[in-house]
Amino acid sequence: MCRSIKQLRNAEIPATDEEIRAAALQFVRKVSGYRKPSKSNQEAFDRAVEEVAEATQKLLGNLASRTPS
């Protein structure tokens, strides 16, 4: 779906907040069809980006590592 979103899961180098937000922004742009939403849709668009970023952060924090501890 979003080929330009890079994989963020990496045990050695954790994703930065900026990388997570950029991926969330790309996802919301793809799903909504807006590169830049209208003023009437800006608040919903921004909220969706933040919610996707939060969900991504939680997901990455909860994934089990393949490397032995």
VENRA-V752742 format. One line per field, one symbol per residue. phi: phi as a letter, one per 40 degrees, with the letter a starting at -180 (. if undefined). psi: psi as a letter, one per 20 degrees, with the letter a starting at -180 (. if undefined). burial: b if it has 16 or more other C-alpha atoms within 10 Angstrom, else e. Layout:
# VENRA-V752742
phi = ???
psi = ???
burial = ???
This chain:
# VENRA-V752742
phi = .bcccccbcaccbcccdcccccccccccdcccgbcbccdcbdccccccdcccccccdcdccbccccccc
psi = fnhipqpioohhnqqrhggghgggggghggghjpgorrhhigghgggggggggghgggghhipqqipq.
burial = eeeeeeebeeeeeeeeeebbbbbbbbbbbeeeeeeeeeeeeeeebeebbbebbbebbeebeeeeeeeee
